[in-house]
Amino acid sequence: MAIDASALEPKIIARGKEFFQSIAGEAPSIFNKGWWTGKVMDWAMQNEDFKVQMFRFVDVLPYLTTSESLSRHIEEYFGDKDANIPDVLKWGAGKTGFGGGLVAMVLNKAIRSNIEGMARQFIIGEKASEAVKGIRQLRKDGFGFIIDLLGEAPLNEKECDEYYDGYMEILNAIQAECKKWDALDATGDLDWGTSPKVNVAVKPSAFFSQAKPVDLEGSVEGIYRRVEPIYRKIKEMGGFMCIDVEQLKYREMTIELYKRLRSAPEHRDYPHLGIVYQCYLKSTESDVAELLSWARKENLPISIRLVKGAYWDSETVLAKQNGWDIPVWTIKAESDMAHERISRMILQNHDICHFACASHNIRTISNVIETAKALNVPDSRYEFQVLYGMAEPVRKGLRNVAKRVRLYCPYGDLIPGMAYLVRRLLENTANESFLRQSFAEGAELERLLENPEATYKRELAAKKAPAGRKMGPAGYPVFTNEPGVDFTIPAARAGMKNALEKVRRDFGKTYPLIIGGKEVKTSDTLNSYNPANPSEIVGAVCQAGVKETQDALALARKAYLEWRDVEPLERAKVLFKAASIMRRDTYELSALQVLEVGKQWDQAYGDIGEAIDFLEYYGREMIRLGSPRRMGNAPGEMNQYFYQGKGVTAVIGPWNFPLAISAGMCAAAIVCGNAVVYKPSGLSSVVGYGLARIFKEAGLPDGVFSYLPGRGSVMGDALVEHPDVSVIAFTGSMEVGLRIQEKAAKVQPGQVQCKKVIAEMGGKNAIIIDDDADLDEAITGVLYSAFAFQGQKCSACSRVIVLDPIYDRFVSRLAEAAKSIKIGPSEDPSNAMGPVVDKAAQASIMKYVDLACSEGKVLVKRTDIPADGGCYVPLTIVENITKSMRIAQEEVFGPVLAIMRAKNIDEALDIANSTRFALTGAIYSRSPKHLEKARKEFRVGNLYLNKGSTGAMVERHAFGGFNMSGVGSKSGGPDYLLQFMDPRLVSENTIRRGFAPVEEGDDWVE
Ligand SMILES: Cc1cc2nc3c(=O)[nH]c(=O)nc-3n(C[C@H](O)[C@H](O)[C@H](O)COP(=O)(O)OP(=O)(O)OC[C@H]3O[C@@H](n4cnc5c(N)ncnc54)[C@H](O)[C@@H]3O)c2cc1C
């Protein structure tokens, strides 16, 4: 049924005004300045700095279990911001109050209880009995309820089981009680005559710790396994279940879960199952239309709760960080408009879809009321929902106008409750919040009730046009990182799947050497195999001997003499072309890594992105460095500083980032005007061949790049010791790196240049877990840093140093999480850990597993790994490790993690710095002082605060260590290229017979 929009609009405004009148003089308790919460909110809205500190403090509070840590954090968070602190906090932070004393204790207690009180305002109870009591009261006041168990994103399957048990507990408690409840505004057993009294919300991600977009099927199955019995129980109680929607990464699996549950043969006849849609997502309108047509096709009544969405900030930041299109609307009125459009669509389909409008915005609510009226939607087909503890006047007004109001009631522990509280505080204090504008700022009624289309037009006109991408030298846009893969997009998953099939079709080919642009076949070949199934030969790769090495070096020397004089911009263009070829072939290049070295899909895709970044970044860096720089401005003299490539560069690549690191080292050398002889690792030579193919297609002159796989024992020394080699760029183990340096230091007959060695070597990287660390984040970060790609990264975490007070909690959750990780071939995206790279690595890691188990106490040793001949090793975590033990000192390059205990932050830093490596490190802490201390004293090349130790990105995290972790400057950083060039200076006397031309920059002539 169509609607006359012009007739509807005045009715919406009138309805809104009437609504406001009916609650005149009332304000939500959260803004009541007579109370502590209201004061804090008021401060937060006036002072952004205080808001950040306050909300961060609320977030960390549940971890501050001792009086000492509470005092310390109050001082660290608020101590120096005297002017803007509410009195209650200022007293607590007073100089004399710290370090003990009765006064401090009393004040600290007050602060804690005030904040906990604020959290309780949004939570109906911490225990089932309290929740039931609260519900009873709400119903007495005439409101329905939705119960939601707090606790998000469990990290392991045990926590999912506990969460499931938590639901069963509250359901049992409600079941025992609900029979006694009279129906709201009706006789019989249903509220308002049509709605189940019991209404339950579930968050899908909380029911399966391994859910991830790349594995849609596995995720839906995992969630279904636990949600379905809960639904059955709710059905048995005659209740309603709504599947909440969380971050975008869970959207697709949530919709799929809903459809499966709704259409399951045993549940088809039960209509009381709902799903949430978020209007801030640009995709929601079509998603809702699709669900409605699905419902019609299946002939299944459905129910939708429409919200604007609770994760706007994080979705926006995440998309920007990853270079993705922003999935949410960016002008607030666009979300409001979407809510109005989608509400209408749902109400127009009221015969098949029950509607729950969840909003505190009186314009949004008035629109729904009037649209429903205009469409003659029966009352029983729609209702209103608001959050417990918020917007009391709105719920009261709704109760008067619409009757059918339900309160969404979180219940459970205060720890997840604090995270929920922070979300609510952010929502209420956001500039765009309707509640803030209406009840804290007293905005004009006309503006509050304005048609969002008008607001949108005005804001769009006032909005500055997007700046577009900034331009750099030579007309190229400034460098930005390649977007990461977004497996929420089905085409990305299909891209990988198809590419894996394609790569597999090419298995078994023979790959020649490429020397001076020509393919050279050798009788010696080396099979590169799939580590998940060593009987599968990815390719047979020809192996260079000493002769081929000498041939390649001779041709490289010749090519260098011409290439070094090619304009830097022209050299950079080859890199840009190579980057665009990699972009075109990303899926295939990624799939090859999955099969040749056993990388997980996202890891492999990330490697290609990094390779592209190196090409784009170094190209731009060369343009920057390529113009001669005038030195000084003495009159009559022109001094120019410029660079030339050093000569022939031997690049010896690793297998763990087979394209990225190789492409980075080769590209840097090439763009600086050197010729490269590239020896890939024997374990990833088919990937290496891809690099040769790409440079050729990009138009690099023959001879500037030769592809020279070969056995180190046969041709390694011939390459490193050759007198024509000027630079050796190496990434690999410390042992090989040191040997290369030793060999390179010896001057060979005929050698005219000192060899430059750039070597990125190993690490024994540590992550410190402070006693106030956010364990959800710390455990996720440690697991990823230690076990992604089986721990085979030089940046991988192999030591975790945990502060005593948090030790037991951290270790037990980490161990459970490690037990939940799925291990199997990386080709199957449901597996989070795969095989190690080959049989030799497997044997070497197994020795370290034994060593770890003998030196420490085993916490986890996953023996449930595929026993099908693949190169698997047990994921191993041991504790009771001290700093002198071998497992705390030697690099393993595999999934073996040592846990060490520290009394305090000083001891933790001392342990962290106690190896000869200095590559990466990380600390999880919410203490500003400890973070500052780590910044200064955690002596590694790359330190990460509150994030994992791996995943460095070109430019943003220019990468490399010192001590035994390497020599040379950071790759992907501003000094890297300088290592491949010799600086030259030419000084010209420009005075002839007393006449000196005026040069740009001269200041001697007025
Ligand atoms: C009963 C109930 C259940 C809920 N369940 C869920 C759920 O399952 N999943 C979920 O995500 N949320 C859920 N929410 C939270 C809900 O998304 C927020 O409370 C809601 O977005 C606030 O909207 P409003 O209409 O009350 O307020 P308003 O102040 O009108 O709207 C605020 C909202 O506008 C959007 N917004 C803010 N700034 C911008 C901008 N610059 N550009 C575009 N949009 C912007 C955001 O979504 C923000 O939350 C639920 C809320 C209720 C009441």
The ligand as an SDF file (V2000), in Angstrom:
LIG
                    3D

 53 58  0  0  0  0  0  0  0  0999 V2000
   15.7260   -2.7630   22.3800 C   0  0  0  0  0  0  0  0  0  0  0  0
   16.9950   -2.4670   21.7080 C   0  0  0  0  0  0  0  0  0  0  0  0
   17.7160   -3.5030   21.1560 C   0  0  0  0  0  0  0  0  0  0  0  0
   18.9100   -3.2420   20.4750 C   0  0  0  0  0  0  0  0  0  0  0  0
   19.5800   -4.2540   19.8730 N   0  0  0  0  0  0  0  0  0  0  0  0
   20.6660   -3.9690   19.1130 C   0  0  0  0  0  0  0  0  0  0  0  0
   21.3390   -4.9450   18.3430 C   0  0  0  0  0  0  0  0  0  0  0  0
   20.9910   -6.1190   18.3410 O   0  0  0  0  0  0  0  0  0  0  0  0
   22.4020   -4.5780   17.6000 N   0  0  0  0  0  0  0  0  0  0  0  0
   22.8210   -3.2770   17.5600 C   0  0  0  0  0  0  0  0  0  0  0  0
   23.7790   -2.9860   16.8390 O   0  0  0  0  0  0  0  0  0  0  0  0
   22.2200   -2.3430   18.2860 N   0  0  0  0  0  0  0  0  0  0  0  0
   21.1650   -2.6420   19.0530 C   0  0  0  0  0  0  0  0  0  0  0  0
   20.5510   -1.6650   19.7730 N   0  0  0  0  0  0  0  0  0  0  0  0
   21.2580   -0.3970   19.9990 C   0  0  0  0  0  0  0  0  0  0  0  0
   20.8630    0.5840   19.0220 C   0  0  0  0  0  0  0  0  0  0  0  0
   21.4870    0.3230   17.8100 O   0  0  0  0  0  0  0  0  0  0  0  0
   21.2390    1.9470   19.5570 C   0  0  0  0  0  0  0  0  0  0  0  0
   20.6430    2.0760   20.8010 O   0  0  0  0  0  0  0  0  0  0  0  0
   20.6780    2.9290   18.6500 C   0  0  0  0  0  0  0  0  0  0  0  0
   21.4760    2.9450   17.4970 O   0  0  0  0  0  0  0  0  0  0  0  0
   20.4500    4.2820   19.1550 C   0  0  0  0  0  0  0  0  0  0  0  0
   19.5270    4.7870   18.2240 O   0  0  0  0  0  0  0  0  0  0  0  0
   18.3420    5.7500   18.5930 P   0  0  0  0  0  0  0  0  0  0  0  0
   17.3820    5.7300   17.4730 O   0  0  0  0  0  0  0  0  0  0  0  0
   17.8440    5.3980   19.9370 O   0  0  0  0  0  0  0  0  0  0  0  0
   19.1240    7.1070   18.7830 O   0  0  0  0  0  0  0  0  0  0  0  0
   19.6620    8.2200   17.8040 P   0  0  0  0  0  0  0  0  0  0  0  0
   20.3640    9.1600   18.6880 O   0  0  0  0  0  0  0  0  0  0  0  0
   18.5950    8.7390   16.9160 O   0  0  0  0  0  0  0  0  0  0  0  0
   20.6740    7.4730   16.8710 O   0  0  0  0  0  0  0  0  0  0  0  0
   21.9950    7.1940   17.2100 C   0  0  0  0  0  0  0  0  0  0  0  0
   22.5100    6.2400   16.1850 C   0  0  0  0  0  0  0  0  0  0  0  0
   22.6780    6.8740   14.9270 O   0  0  0  0  0  0  0  0  0  0  0  0
   23.7370    6.2550   14.2330 C   0  0  0  0  0  0  0  0  0  0  0  0
   24.7510    7.2750   13.9340 N   0  0  0  0  0  0  0  0  0  0  0  0
   25.4320    8.0550   14.8030 C   0  0  0  0  0  0  0  0  0  0  0  0
   26.2950    8.8790   14.1410 N   0  0  0  0  0  0  0  0  0  0  0  0
   26.1530    8.6000   12.8410 C   0  0  0  0  0  0  0  0  0  0  0  0
   26.7490    9.1330   11.6560 C   0  0  0  0  0  0  0  0  0  0  0  0
   27.6710   10.0990   11.6930 N   0  0  0  0  0  0  0  0  0  0  0  0
   26.3690    8.6310   10.4620 N   0  0  0  0  0  0  0  0  0  0  0  0
   25.4470    7.6550   10.3840 C   0  0  0  0  0  0  0  0  0  0  0  0
   24.8280    7.1190   11.4730 N   0  0  0  0  0  0  0  0  0  0  0  0
   25.1690    7.5870   12.6920 C   0  0  0  0  0  0  0  0  0  0  0  0
   24.2910    5.1840   15.1500 C   0  0  0  0  0  0  0  0  0  0  0  0
   23.6840    3.9550   14.8380 O   0  0  0  0  0  0  0  0  0  0  0  0
   23.8530    5.6740   16.5130 C   0  0  0  0  0  0  0  0  0  0  0  0
   23.7700    4.6170   17.4550 O   0  0  0  0  0  0  0  0  0  0  0  0
   19.3700   -1.9050   20.4160 C   0  0  0  0  0  0  0  0  0  0  0  0
   18.6310   -0.8750   20.9780 C   0  0  0  0  0  0  0  0  0  0  0  0
   17.4520   -1.1310   21.6070 C   0  0  0  0  0  0  0  0  0  0  0  0
   16.6840   -0.0030   22.1500 C   0  0  0  0  0  0  0  0  0  0  0  0
  1  2  1  0
  2  3  1  0
  2 52  2  0
  3  4  2  0
  4  5  1  0
  4 50  1  0
  5  6  2  0
  6  7  1  0
  6 13  1  0
  7  8  2  0
  7  9  1  0
  9 10  1  0
 10 11  2  0
 10 12  1  0
 12 13  2  0
 13 14  1  0
 14 15  1  0
 14 50  1  0
 15 16  1  0
 16 17  1  0
 16 18  1  0
 18 19  1  0
 18 20  1  0
 20 21  1  0
 20 22  1  0
 22 23  1  0
 23 24  1  0
 24 25  2  0
 24 26  1  0
 24 27  1  0
 27 28  1  0
 28 29  2  0
 28 30  1  0
 28 31  1  0
 31 32  1  0
 32 33  1  0
 33 34  1  0
 33 48  1  0
 34 35  1  0
 35 36  1  0
 35 46  1  0
 36 37  1  0
 36 45  1  0
 37 38  2  0
 38 39  1  0
 39 40  1  0
 39 45  2  0
 40 41  1  0
 40 42  2  0
 42 43  1  0
 43 44  2  0
 44 45  1  0
 46 47  1  0
 46 48  1  0
 48 49  1  0
 50 51  2  0
 51 52  1  0
 52 53  1  0
M  END
$$$$
